[in-house]
């Protein structure tokens, strides 16, 4: 959410910056609503002065035994006018707030121009894609042949875009979550949380999922309580500090959690419907950092290295790109995507996004700190995947596949699994 004054300030260049992401800002409407709210507030404040003067006049006249009927009538009229002005002011504020809630974050000028993934700018590549002496299979074929992924039973239980992991497949998911959490908590300094998977409307609004993206969410109403299944742990982790003032000495905060994620994938019909790339339910280790505004770029760069560390630990081939301004998420002002190599597709696919949201989320969730003079100010929030479990499984199967149908797993997973290879029959094999 934006401060209307910031959008109106010509130095912000809000119209130009939002146009880079394909959004046409009606700044005239923002200005008129802001001016009208201020006008109603000013008029009500002036009448409060009049109301106080009338109250003093009534007390003086009553004390002197004078007739105060007319003065009391005038005082009631002034109070009624104040209530009317306050009601109108609140209506205008609500309209302005609804408008501000619908405006996406302002892209930083460091984001490349463009409106899709093809305009992303590559930052670096890590590792070299494998050269196979055979035609590599995709992760769905591998998983089903090994007996560790069961697509049909996932569909039977819940419908399309649900998958069942079995045996070694389930163990691999558990091992990845443990590895990622251990890396982030022991090496990168994050504090692990166990958070609710169902949250209220206020929480979803705080990080920007509501009201704009209601169609992307799974909602439930039990015992007259409206709750939403989280699309990512970013939502509860960031909102842990909603409506709080975080002492400056405690910043930056580094938070992590492993949770299931639930997404309706509205508008993505026909895209990646086969396999682990785009599911209605998947699990992910999420990273969130909360910091001073002037630290956000450095904190985002740090988070990027933390997400990359997971891929390096697994020996996976990947690249890092800067997303184009028109391809940014609603709450982001800058985003790095990490894309892992999938041999079956002969291309890199997104496995993590690391986004600097600036003060966009903290203003919505009312997360603040104090400056050296004690004045309240919003903080910056950064979030990223570190990493999603399903997409990581897909990359491990495809990059680790062998000609005999087995899959070689990275050494980093051995302490969590107790084996290094999945046999062609889907059995764990301790040796390499």
N, C-alpha and C positions, 0 to 999 in steps of 0.2 A: 504494500500500500504506500502511496505517496503522500507527502505533505503538499497540500494545494499551493502553499506559498512557494515551494521549491519549483513546482511545475510552471508557475506564473513568472518566476524570476527569469528574465531574458538570458542571463548567464548560463542557465541550465540547458538551454537549447533543446527543450523537451520535444517540440514538434519534429525537428530534424532527426533527433536520435531515435524517436519511436518510429519514424518513417522508415528507418533502416531495417526494422523488423516487420514492416508491412502494416503498421498500426497508424491510423489517422486520428490524431488527437484533436478533439474539439475544445481547444483552449479557451475560446470565447465563453463556452458554457461553464467551464471550471471557474473562470474569472467572475462571471455574473452570479453564480451560486455563492461563491466566496464573498463577493461584495454584498449580496443580499443578506447573508447570514450576519456579516459584520454590522450592516445597517440596522437589522432588527435587534441585535445585541446592544448597540449603542443607544437606540431609542428606548429600550427597556431600562438601561442603566440610568438614562436621564430622568425617566419617570420615577425610578426608585428614589432619586434625590427629592423630586416633588412630593412623593408619598411620605418621606421622612419629614419634610417641612410641614405638610398637612397634619401629620400625627402630632407634631410639636404644637401646632396651632390649636388642635382640638384639646390637647391637655391644658394649654394655657387658658383657653376660653372656658373650659369646664371648671377649672380652678377658680376663675373669676366669676362664676355663676352666669356666664353668658349662654345664649342659645347656640348649640353646636350642630344642629340638624343639617344645615346646609353644608358645613365643613365635612361632616361624616359622609354625606352623600357624595361629595366630591372625592373624598378619600377612597370610597368604594369603587367609584368610576375609574380612578387611576389604577387601583389594584386589578380591576377587570381588564384594563388596557394592557397592563404589564403581562398578565397571564396570556392574553391574546398574542402579544408580540413574542412571548417565549414559545408558545405553541407553533407559531409560524416559523420562528428561528429553528426549532427542533425539526420541523418538517423539511426545511431547506437543508439543514445539516445532514439529515438522513438521505436526502436526494444526492447531496454532494458526496457523502460517504459511499453510497451505492455506486456512483460514477467512478470514484477513486479505486474502489475494489475491482473494477473491471479493466483498469488500465495496467498493462504489463510493465515489468521493470524496464528501466532505461538501459540500453546496451552501452557498454563502455566502448570508446573509440578504438580500443585495441582488438575488438572483435572484428573479424573480416567481414566484408560486404557479401551479400548473397542471402538466399532464402531456403536453401536445402543442403543436404549432406555433401553434394558435389562441390560446394563452395568452401568446405572445410579446408583449413590450411595445415598441412602436416608439419609437426614440430620435430619428431624423431621416430626412428624405427629401432626396435630392440630385437635382436635375433634374426635369423634368416629362415624363411619358410622351407620346410623339409622337401627334399626331392625323393619321391617314392618310386620304387621299381615296379609298382603295380598301381592300379586305379584306386585311389583312396575312397573309402566308403564314408557316408555321412553318419553323424552320431546316432540318428534314429535306427538306421540299419544295424550299426554296430551294437547298440544297446539291446535291440530285440534279438539279434543273433546270439549275443552273450547271455541273454535271459535276465538282464539287470534293469531294463526299462520295459514297462508294460503299458503301451499306449491304449490298447483296446479296453483293458480293465479300468483305466482312468476315465475313458469315455463312458463306460458302462456305469460307473459310480456317479459321475458328475456331468458328463457331456463333453463336447469338444474343448480343447485347450486345458485339459487336466491330464496328468501323467502319474503313474505309480512307479516308484523305484523299488527294486526287489534285491534282497541278498547283498551282494557286493555293491550294487548301485546305491542302496540305502546307506551302507557303511561308508561309501565314498562321500556322500553328501554330509554325513555327520563329521567325517574326518576333515573335510574342507572348512566347515564352520569352526571347528576347534582350532585348526591351524591359523585361520584368519584372526580369530579373537585373540589367540595367544600372541601373534605378531603385533597386533594393535595395542594390546594392554601392556605387554612386557617390553616391547621394543620402541613403540611409538608414543607411549604415554597416555593412551585413552583410558577412560573409566568405563567399565562395562555396566550396562543396565539391563534389567529385565522389565519390559514395559507392557502395558495393555495392548491388545490387538484390536480392541474396539474403542473408539473415541467419540466424543460429542461434536456437535456442529461448530462450537467455538474453537475447538482444537483444530479441526480441518480448515477453518477459515484463517487461523493464525499463520499457517504455512502456505496458503494460497490455493488449496484444492477446491475450496468453496468460496464464493458461490459459482464460479465460472465453470468448474469441471465436475459438476454433480453427476453427469452421465457416465463418467469414468469410474465411479465409485460403487461399491456394494454397500447398500444401506439395510438396516434392520430396525424393526420397532418391536420391542418386547416390554410388556407391562407399561405401555404408554411412554417408553423412553426411546428417543431417536438416537441410534448409534451407527457408526460407520466402521467398516473393516479397513484397517490401514493399508494404503498402497505402498508404503515404505516406512521404515522406522524413523526416518527424518521427521515425520509428523509428531509422534509422541516425544522424541528426544528433544527437538527444538522447543516444543511447548511445555517441557518441564519447567521452564523459566518464564512462562507467560505471566504477565501482570506482576513481575518482580523487578527489583532493582538489584543488579548483580554488582557487588563491590568491585571497583576497578582492580584491586589487588588480586582478585581471584581469576581475572582474565589473562590469557585465553582459557576457555573451557574446552575440553576434548572428550567427546562422548561416543560410545559405540554400543550396538545391540545387534543380536541375531534374531530375526523375526520372520514369520511368513508375511508375504505381501499379496494383496488382493487387488486386481485391476480388471475392469470390465473390457478394456481395450476397445472402447467405443470409437468408431470411425476407422478401425484398422482391419476390417473384414477382408479376408483373403491374404493377409500379410503374415508370413511365417507361421502358418497354422499347423505345420508339421514339426514336432519335436519340442525342444526345450527353450527356443529363442523367445517366444511370445506366449506366455501362459496366463490364465486367469489367477492361478495361485503358484507362487514360487517362494523360495526363501533367499534371504540376503543378509549379509553383514553390512550395516550402514555406519557411516562416519559423519559426525557433526562437530563443527567448531564454532564457538561463539567468542567474539573478540572485539577490541576497539576498532572503529571504522578505518583508521589509518593503518591498521595491521592486516586488513582483509586480503590484500594481494599476496603478502608473504605467507599468511596462514593457508591460503588456497594452494600455493606452490608446495607447501609442506604436505598438505593432504594428498596432492597428486603423487608425491614420492611414496607416500604410505600405501596408496592403492597399487602403484607400480611394483612395490616390494612384494606384494602377494604373487604377482605374475612372474617376477624374477625368481622367487623362491620355488615356483613350480616349473621354471624353465620354459615357459610358454612364449611363443613369438607374438609380438604385438607392436602397435604403433600408437603415438599420441597426436591428436589433432586439436586445433582451435575451431570451435563451432562458429559458423557464420551468424551474424546478428539476427537474420531472419529465421534461424533455426534454433534459437535459444528457447529454453523452457520459460513459462510464464513468469516465474519468480527470479530468474537468473539475469545478472548483468554481464556475466562472462562465464564461459564453460569450456573446459577441456573434456574431450571424449577420449577414452582409451579403447582401442579396437584390437581384438584378438584375431589371429589368423585362423580361418577355417578352411582346411585343405579341400574339402568336398565342394566348396563354393568358390574356391580360388580367389578369396577376397577377405579383407579385414571386416569384422563385425563388432559393433559396440558391446563392450562388457562393463564399462564403468563411465559415469559422468561425474565430474568434479566441478561444482558450480559455486561462484561467489554471488551471493544474493544481496550484498550491501546491507542497507537498512530496510529493505523491502519487507522482509518477514518480521523483523523486530518491531516495526511500526504497527503491523497488523496484530501481532501477538502481545504488544506492549511490553517488550523486554528492554530494559534500560540499564544504564550505569550512571555514575556521577563523575563530573570532571573535577579538577583540582580545586575549583571554587564552589563545589557542592551542587552545581546545576545538573539537572537530569538530561540525559541525551540517549538516543537509541544506539544499540550495538550493531555489529555486523554478524551475519550468519553465513556459514559455508557448509555445504554437504556433498557427500560423494559415496559411491558404492565401493565397498572394500572387502569382498566382492560378492556379486550374485552367485548363488551356488549352482543353479541349473546351467547357466551359460558357461561356467567354469568346467562343469562336468562335460559339456559338449566339446569344449576345446581340448580337454585332456584326452577324451576318447579319440577325437580325430587326429590330433597331433601325435598321440602315442601309439596309434594302431600299427600293427606288424603284419607282415605278409601271411603268416600262419593263422591270422584271425585273432591273435591275442592283443592285449593292450599293455604297454609298459608305462608304469606310473612313476612320478618323480620321487626321488629319495626323501624329500621333505615330508612326504605323507607317510613314510614308513613307521615313524613312532606312533602315529594315530591309527594306522591300519594293521601293521604287523606283516604286510606283504608288499611286493614291488610290482607284481604283474597280475593281470587278469587272464586266465587261460581261455582258449577258444570255447571252452564249455562254461565259461562264466565263473570259474572257481578261483579263489585266491592262491597265488603261487609266491612263496616266500623269497625265492632267489630272483636275481635279475635276468 
